[in-house]
Amino acid sequence: MSTTHEVFNQPAPLVDVNLFATNRAMQAALAFNAPALDTTPLHALGAVVGRGDMQVHARLANVHTPQLKTHSRFGHRIDQVEFHPSYHALMNEAVGAGLHGTPWGGGSPSPHVLRAAGFMLFTELEPSILCPISMSYAVAPALKDNPAIYQDWAPGLTSRAYDPELKVWRDKPGLTMGMGMTEKQGGSDVRANTTRAEPAGADAWGQRFSVTGHKWFFSAPMCDAFLILAQTASGLSCLFLPRVLPDGTINAIRIQRLKDKLGNKANASSEVEFHGASAWLVGEEGRGVPQILAMGTMTRLDCALGTSGLMRQALSIALNHTTQRKAFGKLLVDQPLMKNVLADLALESEAATALALRLARSFDRAGDPHEQVMTRLLTPVAKFWICKRGSHFAQEAMECLGGNGYVEEGGEGIMARIYREMPLNSIWEGAGNIMALDLLRALRKADVAAALAHELAPARGMHPALDHLAERLPLRVEEMATEMEARRLAQDVALAVQAALLAQTAPAAVFGAFCDSRLGGQWGHSFGSLGAGADFDAIIQRALPH
């Protein structure tokens, strides 16, 4: 049998690379936001998530998707989801790295920033399994308002042990938690919820209710417990709903089906019904929305972190490809148009990383009045802008690979998964309009204009376009009275803060090109339209994943 051709000019996959050691943008952002942080754990995690065997687990967890088992072979109702072993391998690594509830246990001068960087690194490997990880991280602020439950559950939620078995909380070395808010008729309008909760006595965990109703999106249904919203006599209330009750019996949570989603294949998202399920009140009855939104704030941080991580991985794959593959007589990375695209993507990725980790810093300094305002301001802004940029970013990065990027196979097949995953973070925990409305609410609660001016002050005088925007933004913040312009305000606040951060953390080539393009008008409507004066080689060199 004769050989028809030799395979050449195909790049080696990006594998067995320490994803932290090569991420200069993340290292700079960490040095700025948490200068005393010991990054040793991130070096260790960067090596793990860059390994070839972990990439195999990520692929298999998406190929062999979760399977719902509503009944046992004997006809008993069991309502369990079966996962491929690779899913559990990924969960074990994420929990072991402390990406869930460990910041609430202390042990680091900047626990939220440390965890945020780790979350971003793990996202580069596989984001799907981070849904229960994120919710387990976010639950603490809300759950603390039932001290008895928090005392019993906090050790398991901060433990670095992963136990997927469905059993009573006291018999598990580690615990995970989820949340359930949306219903068929309401979506983001949770006040339209019809699920009802009737008083059912009281015990060591406080006031108990019997819950009847449904949830349209109930992600990660194999978590050990959930915070949900249900109507009580006093209005919409926040309730703690365990899968297994304290006496060891299974709670009356019926999984109707699993969602068939665009991306996020490895994670199970479900529709459920509650048939007199037992749940306990958390916080004040009738004040469920603000109570559970304490959890929502943290998961919105993770949306920004997750998209930033996906951007970095998409950029790394594009750079890995273009630095090895030749076309028209030279490497793709040396072609002028490709160079412009890659540099533009690198700017977007570094700016997203800078803003996401800046937001994480505000949670580490919750007692600082300025940081409190930044949390309220930057949470909807970062969630809105970074996640909005994700899908366009992934499409452009995929084009750098051509047809190879569109194929879901092998090392570069990761790009197709990234592309399918990108819209999720923009939708989950409130789509763009909800974030814009949250921004307007934040403007009414504090002197945001003064805080924003203070945040931008270190970069004043460093670029005329940034100065022009910084001068106008505080006044726009003070005068913003209509929803019609809220999305534009969110965009401009994000760009101004990103530019100010890059002024303090990035080389002049990165900062200058970002301001020239995003703020100064030297940019088109797509990636790859930077002005000819940008230092393309310096920007690309900083972003290389090798």
C-alpha positions, 0 to 999 in steps of 0.5 A: 500500500503506497503512502499518499502524503506526509503530514507536516505543517500541523502544530503540536497541541498546547499540552503539559504547559504550566498555565500559571507560569506562562500567564504574565497578565495574571501574575501582574494583576496578582502583584497589584491586587495582592502583593503579599500573596504566596503564589506557590499554590497557583504554580502547582495548580497551573501545572495540573490543569495544563497536563495532558491527562487532565485534558483527556478528563475534560474531553471525556466528561463532555463526551460522556454526558450526565445521565438521569436515573429517576428510578432504581431497577426495582421501581423505587424513585431515586432521582440521581444523576450518574456522571462519567469518572472523568467528571469526578476526577475534575471535581476532585482536583477543583475541590482539592485546590480549594476553589469552592468554600475555602476562602471563608476559612481564612489562611491567606492574606488575600483568600478571595484573590487567590481563589479567583486566580485558581478558578480562572486557571481551572476554567482553562481546563474545563469550566463545566464542572465549576458550576457546583464549585462556584455555588459552593463558594458563593453560599456562605454569605447567605447561609450565615443568616441561619447560624445553626445550619451554617455551624453544621455545614461550614466545615464540609463546605470548606473541606478539600475532600470531595465525596459524590455520594448521596448521604446525610451531611454529617457522614460526608468529609466534604459538601457541595451546595447549589441554588434554585431561583427561576421558574417557568413563568418568571425567569429573571423575574423571580417575584413571579415565582409560584412555589409555595412553602407551608410552615411545618414546625421547628427544630434545631435548624429553626423554622421548617417548611414543606415546599411544593412547586418547581424550578425550571433551572436547577443546576448540579442537582447532585449537590448536597443542599440548595438555597431556593426561593419560595412563597411563604405567608410573608412573601418570597423567602429564602430556604435551605433545602438538603437532598438528604434529610437529617434523619437519613431519608431522601428529600422529596425533590423529583428530577424531571429531566436534564437540560440539553444545552448549547455548551456546558455538557459535563455539568447537569442542569435540571428541571425539578419538582418539590412534593412536600420537600422539607426546607428551613428558613434562612434570613428574614421571612419575606426577604428572600430575594436580597437574602439569596442575592448575597449568593448571586453576587459571588457567582456573578464574580465567577462569571467574570472570572470564568469568561476571563479564563476562557479568553486566556485559553482561547488566546493561548490556543490561537497563539500556539497554532499561529506560532507553528503553522506556516502559510504563504511562505511564513509563520501565521504569527508573522503575517501582518493581518494575523498579527493585528488580530492576535495583538487585539485579542491579547489586549482584550484578554489582559484587560478582562483579567485585570478587571476580574481580579480587581473585583475579587480584591474588593471581597478581600477588603470588605471592611473598607468603605471604598471597596464596598462601593467597588463591589456594588459597582464593579460586580454588574459592570464586570459581569456585563462587559467581560461576558459580553465580549466573550462570544465575539472573542472566541469566534475570532480566536477560532478563526485563527485556526481555520477549519481546525478550530471548528473540529471537536477533536484533539488538542485544538478541539478545545476551541470548539468547546470554548466557543459553545461555552462562552454565551453561558456566563453572559446569561447565567445569574442575570443577562445583560439587561439585568446587570445594567439594572443592577448597575443603576441600583448600585448608583442609588446606594452610595457616592459611586461618582466619588469612588469611581473618580478615586479609582481612576485617579492613579491613571490621570495624565497617562493618556488623553483618551482616558483623561477625557472619559474619566472627566465625564464618567462621574457626572454621567454616573450622578445624572444617570436617571434612565434605563435606556443608557444603562448598558452604555454606562456599564460599557464605559465604566468597564473600559475606563477601569480596565484602562486605569488598571492596565496603566498600573499593571501592564507595559506601555505597549499594552496600555497605549494600544488599549487606550488608543483602540477602546477609548481613542477611536483607533479601532473598527468594529471587529478584532484585528483593527488596531492602529498601525502605531501599536507595538504588535510584537511586544503585545504578542510576546507578552501573551505567548503561552510557552 
